Amino acid sequence: MIQSTLSSRAAVRKLQAQQVPLGKPRSEIYQPRRDKSMKSAHKLSLIVAAVVCALALTAHAGDSKKEKDQNQIRKMAQDTLQALYKAEPRTKAAVKNAAGYAVFSDMGVKILLAGSGHGKGITINNKSKDETFMQMLEIQAGLGMGVEKFRVVFLFDTENGFDSFVNSGWEFGAQSTAAAKNGDKGGAMSGAVSVSDGVWMYQLTDKGLAADISATGTKYYKDDDLN
């Protein structure tokens, strides 16, 4: 019986030890565990915020470069058109009245037996004012060293011709040279070459409007990175 009493008293003491002390809130008893959970959540939130900021900065840097490249091409196009108008004033009306136009700039480098040139450009639909950024790739062949810088302006009489150029691209075959002429519009297309039905081409060099226009295995296509 004594043994039973001792066991009962031990059980009571154990139960009392597990109970919340009188006058002390339960929240204070479990405070250490809650603080640990809060710290873990805070660390997690900081990590998530850092990742979001890094992704935002990367996206902003990409957008900034894209916008910078676009603005450089727009400026090149405006400078080229001004040079064209200065060389042949009648071209200003021709550009305005066209269904659309395209402007490209290229730096071609010839090295020994082969060379290549790469440039960028932009097309403008005169009716909708929509712009499309494009690329130009030129494959040259010939002996010699040198650098040839030139700019090209295309005018399109019809919207179908313009849309075909933008959406399907354009490609010239082997070396071809044509003399610039006045065209069939009373001199409005002076200095241009008809490269296709309803498509006219001007070529500008550092010396002005080129009398002989050449297209050397040149391909024009959309720039997926800038559109």
Secondary structure, 3 states (H helix, E strand, C coil): CHHHHHHHHHHHHHHHHHCCCCCCCHHHHCHHHHHHHHHHHHHHHHHHHHHHHHHHHHHHHHHHHHHHHHHHHHHHHHHHHHHHHHHCCCHHHHHHHCCEEEEEEEEEEEECCEEEEEEEEEEEECCCCCEEEEEEEEEEECCCCEEEEEEEEEEECCHHHHHHHHHHCEECCCCEEEECECCCCCCCCCCEEEEECCEEEEEEECCEECCEEEECCEEEEECCCCC
